Amino acid sequence: MRIGRIQNDYSASGFDLVKNSGLEFVEICRNDDNEAERLIADKESVKEQIIRTGIDVSSVGRWNHNILKNGKIDEERFERYAALLDTAIYLNAKTFVCGCNYDDSLSLFKNYCNAIEFFGRLIERADGRINVAIHNCEWGNFVYSPKQWEVVLGELSKLYIKFDPSHAYNRGSDYLSELSDWCERVAHIHIKGTVHAGKRHVDDPPAGMDDINWRAFFAILYSRGYDGDLSIEPHSGAWLGERGNAGVKFTADYMRQFIM
């Protein structure tokens, strides 16, 4: 297993920060069309930084989805996803992360049908060159838990999961059971801390000073044969700037005790 981080500054200084931190890869996450289009336009410069630093891009992702609209897949939006997928392939990323929104104008059955078609078309576009994975976050995505995975991943054998235990924990689900049951379909992992006080979410501090049982988490990864990448996700408004970089270092050092 390798440890890297989400680093959305993919300029020379962004890659240098990752390399000088002793991390092994970069993950780039895009939240909307404008961010995705900028990365697509900047792909040559990103490739130059990969060659210069030896730090690869492990994963490219898109969040906050609105692909289903008026009862069908929006073809213009699909082409934007496909172009970002093509960019991920160009950068030799291992995983392309995405999701699918729920269309309230449709029945649950038809939403499932459209989601299966959408992910299936991305898998066909990928043509075995990259793993297509669904993130287990609800932001603009309804395919985020075992209930939906049984339907969608049950139909698409080449669709995978990007797993972040904090999402399951925050919605009151058993993240260890989810990981244990679905680990063979997990292609990429986010390492993000989360802390609750009673039933109230407090913060997403550096992983290792949070509520997640990382020892048990890694035990399950080893028992299920996971050997993919672990991407640190800085996610707290209380940990920014130099303090945020120190938090990433703390998490990397903490997680390395489990890498064998």
C-alpha positions as CSV (number, residue, x, y, z in Angstrom):
1,M,0.0,0.0,0.0
2,R,1.1,3.5,-0.8
3,I,0.3,6.8,1.0
4,G,-0.4,10.0,-0.9
5,R,-2.8,12.9,-0.6
6,I,-5.5,14.9,-2.3
7,Q,-3.6,17.9,-3.7
8,N,-5.7,20.2,-5.9
9,D,-2.9,22.6,-6.5
10,Y,-1.2,20.6,-9.3
11,S,1.3,23.3,-10.1
12,A,5.0,22.8,-9.6
13,S,4.8,24.0,-6.0
14,G,1.9,21.6,-5.3
15,F,3.9,18.6,-6.6
16,D,7.0,19.7,-4.7
17,L,4.9,19.9,-1.5
18,V,3.9,16.3,-1.9
19,K,7.4,15.1,-2.8
20,N,9.0,17.0,0.0
21,S,6.5,15.5,2.4
22,G,7.7,12.0,1.6
23,L,4.3,11.0,0.1
24,E,4.1,8.9,-3.0
25,F,1.3,10.1,-5.2
26,V,-1.2,12.9,-5.8
27,E,-5.0,12.7,-6.1
28,I,-6.9,15.4,-7.9
29,C,-10.5,16.1,-7.1
30,R,-12.8,18.3,-9.2
31,N,-16.1,19.5,-7.8
32,D,-17.8,21.2,-10.8
33,D,-17.6,21.7,-14.5
34,N,-15.2,24.7,-14.4
35,E,-12.7,22.8,-12.2
36,A,-12.9,19.8,-14.5
37,E,-12.4,21.9,-17.6
38,R,-9.3,23.6,-16.1
39,L,-7.7,20.2,-15.4
40,I,-8.5,19.0,-18.9
41,A,-6.9,22.1,-20.3
42,D,-3.9,21.8,-17.9
43,K,-3.2,18.1,-18.5
44,E,0.1,18.7,-20.4
45,S,1.5,20.7,-17.5
46,V,0.4,18.1,-15.0
47,K,2.2,15.5,-17.1
48,E,5.3,17.6,-17.0
49,Q,5.2,17.7,-13.2
50,I,4.7,13.9,-13.0
51,I,7.9,13.5,-15.1
52,R,9.9,16.1,-13.2
53,T,9.1,14.9,-9.7
54,G,8.4,11.2,-10.1
55,I,5.1,11.7,-8.2
56,D,2.3,10.1,-10.1
57,V,-1.4,11.0,-10.2
58,S,-3.1,7.9,-8.6
59,S,-6.7,9.1,-8.9
60,V,-8.8,11.8,-10.6
61,G,-12.3,12.4,-9.3
62,R,-15.5,14.3,-9.9
63,W,-17.9,15.2,-7.1
64,N,-21.3,17.1,-6.8
65,H,-23.1,15.3,-9.7
66,N,-26.0,16.3,-11.8
67,I,-25.7,13.9,-14.7
68,L,-29.4,12.8,-14.6
69,K,-31.7,15.5,-15.7
70,N,-35.4,15.5,-16.8
71,G,-35.6,11.7,-16.7
72,K,-32.5,10.8,-18.7
73,I,-28.7,11.1,-18.9
74,D,-27.7,14.6,-20.0
75,E,-25.5,14.0,-23.0
76,E,-23.6,17.2,-22.8
77,R,-22.7,16.5,-19.2
78,F,-21.8,12.9,-20.0
79,E,-19.3,14.2,-22.5
80,R,-17.7,16.4,-19.8
81,Y,-17.3,13.3,-17.5
82,A,-15.9,11.4,-20.5
83,A,-13.4,14.1,-21.2
84,L,-12.3,14.1,-17.6
85,L,-12.0,10.3,-17.7
86,D,-9.9,10.6,-20.8
87,T,-7.6,13.1,-18.9
88,A,-7.3,10.7,-16.0
89,I,-6.2,8.0,-18.5
90,Y,-3.8,10.4,-20.2
91,L,-2.2,11.0,-16.8
92,N,-1.9,7.2,-16.2
93,A,-4.1,7.4,-13.1
94,K,-5.3,4.1,-11.6
95,T,-8.7,5.2,-10.7
96,F,-11.4,7.6,-11.9
97,V,-13.9,8.4,-9.1
98,C,-17.4,9.6,-9.7
99,G,-21.1,9.3,-8.6
100,C,-24.6,9.7,-9.9
101,N,-27.3,12.1,-8.7
102,Y,-30.9,11.0,-8.0
103,D,-33.6,12.3,-10.4
104,D,-36.8,13.0,-8.4
105,S,-38.8,12.9,-11.6
106,L,-38.2,9.2,-11.9
107,S,-39.0,6.1,-9.9
108,L,-36.2,4.4,-7.9
109,F,-36.2,1.6,-10.5
110,K,-35.6,4.0,-13.4
111,N,-32.9,5.9,-11.4
112,Y,-31.1,2.6,-11.0
113,C,-31.4,1.9,-14.7
114,N,-30.0,5.3,-15.6
115,A,-27.2,5.0,-13.1
116,I,-26.2,1.6,-14.5
117,E,-26.3,3.0,-18.0
118,F,-24.1,6.0,-17.0
119,F,-21.5,4.0,-15.1
120,G,-21.6,1.3,-17.8
121,R,-20.8,3.9,-20.5
122,L,-17.9,5.2,-18.5
123,I,-16.5,1.7,-18.0
124,E,-16.8,1.1,-21.8
125,R,-15.0,4.3,-22.4
126,A,-12.3,3.3,-20.0
127,D,-11.8,0.1,-21.9
128,G,-9.7,-1.5,-19.1
129,R,-7.2,1.3,-19.0
130,I,-8.4,2.7,-15.6
131,N,-10.8,1.6,-12.8
132,V,-14.1,3.5,-12.6
133,A,-15.1,3.8,-9.0
134,I,-18.1,5.2,-7.1
135,H,-17.4,7.4,-4.1
136,N,-19.3,6.4,-0.9
137,C,-20.2,10.0,-0.2
138,E,-23.8,11.3,-0.6
139,W,-22.9,14.6,-2.2
140,G,-24.8,14.6,-5.4
141,N,-24.6,10.8,-5.4
142,F,-27.3,8.2,-4.4
143,V,-25.1,5.1,-5.0
144,Y,-23.2,5.4,-1.7
145,S,-23.9,2.3,0.4
146,P,-24.4,-1.5,0.3
147,K,-28.1,-1.1,-0.4
148,Q,-27.3,0.6,-3.7
149,W,-24.1,-1.3,-4.4
150,E,-26.0,-4.6,-4.4
151,V,-28.0,-3.4,-7.3
152,V,-25.5,-1.3,-9.3
153,L,-22.3,-3.2,-8.7
154,G,-24.3,-6.4,-8.9
155,E,-25.0,-5.5,-12.5
156,L,-21.6,-4.0,-13.4
157,S,-18.8,-6.4,-12.5
158,K,-16.1,-3.9,-13.5
159,L,-17.4,-1.0,-11.4
160,Y,-15.5,-0.4,-8.1
161,I,-15.8,1.7,-4.9
162,K,-13.7,4.5,-3.5
163,F,-14.1,4.0,0.2
164,D,-13.9,6.6,2.9
165,P,-14.8,5.3,6.4
166,S,-15.7,8.7,7.7
167,H,-18.8,8.9,5.4
168,A,-20.2,5.7,6.7
169,Y,-19.4,6.6,10.3
170,N,-21.0,10.1,9.9
171,R,-24.3,8.6,8.7
172,G,-24.4,6.0,11.5
173,S,-23.4,3.0,9.4
174,D,-21.0,0.2,10.3
175,Y,-18.0,1.2,8.3
176,L,-16.0,-1.9,9.3
177,S,-18.7,-4.2,8.1
178,E,-19.1,-2.3,4.9
179,L,-15.3,-2.5,4.2
180,S,-15.2,-6.2,5.2
181,D,-18.1,-7.1,2.9
182,W,-17.1,-5.0,-0.1
183,C,-13.3,-4.8,0.1
184,E,-12.9,-6.9,-3.0
185,R,-14.6,-4.1,-5.0
186,V,-12.6,-1.3,-3.3
187,A,-10.2,0.3,-5.8
188,H,-9.1,3.4,-3.8
189,I,-9.3,4.6,-0.2
190,H,-9.5,8.0,1.4
191,I,-7.9,8.5,4.8
192,K,-9.9,11.2,6.6
193,G,-10.6,11.7,10.3
194,T,-13.9,12.6,11.9
195,V,-14.9,13.3,15.5
196,H,-18.4,13.2,17.1
197,A,-19.4,14.6,20.5
198,G,-22.4,12.5,21.4
199,K,-24.5,12.5,18.2
200,R,-23.0,15.8,17.0
201,H,-20.3,16.0,14.4
202,V,-17.6,18.2,15.6
203,D,-14.7,18.3,13.1
204,D,-12.7,16.3,10.5
205,P,-9.3,16.5,12.1
206,P,-6.2,14.7,10.9
207,A,-6.8,10.9,10.8
208,G,-5.2,9.3,13.8
209,M,-6.6,11.8,16.3
210,D,-10.2,10.9,15.5
211,D,-13.0,8.4,16.1
212,I,-12.2,5.9,13.3
213,N,-10.7,2.5,14.5
214,W,-7.8,2.6,12.1
215,R,-6.2,-0.5,13.6
216,A,-9.3,-2.6,12.8
217,F,-9.6,-0.9,9.5
218,F,-6.1,-2.0,8.4
219,A,-6.6,-5.5,9.8
220,I,-9.6,-5.8,7.5
221,L,-7.6,-4.5,4.5
222,Y,-4.9,-7.1,5.1
223,S,-7.4,-9.9,5.6
224,R,-9.2,-9.1,2.3
225,G,-5.9,-8.6,0.3
226,Y,-6.2,-4.9,-0.4
227,D,-3.0,-3.5,-1.9
228,G,-4.2,-0.3,-3.4
229,D,-3.5,3.4,-2.6
230,L,-4.4,5.3,0.6
231,S,-5.1,9.0,-0.1
232,I,-5.0,11.5,2.8
233,E,-7.9,14.0,2.5
234,P,-7.4,17.2,4.5
235,H,-11.0,18.3,5.3
236,S,-11.0,20.6,8.3
237,G,-11.5,24.3,8.5
238,A,-9.5,24.2,11.8
239,W,-6.5,22.7,10.0
240,L,-5.3,25.0,7.3
241,G,-2.0,26.4,6.0
242,E,1.0,25.3,7.8
243,R,-1.1,23.7,10.5
244,G,-2.9,21.7,7.8
245,N,0.4,20.5,6.3
246,A,1.5,19.4,9.8
247,G,-1.8,17.5,10.1
248,V,-1.1,15.7,6.9
249,K,2.4,14.8,8.2
250,F,0.9,13.5,11.4
251,T,-1.6,11.3,9.5
252,A,1.1,10.0,7.2
253,D,3.3,9.1,10.1
254,Y,0.4,7.5,12.0
255,M,-0.7,5.4,9.1
256,R,2.8,4.2,8.2
257,Q,2.9,2.1,11.4
258,F,0.3,-0.2,9.6
259,I,2.1,-0.5,6.3
260,M,4.0,-3.7,6.1
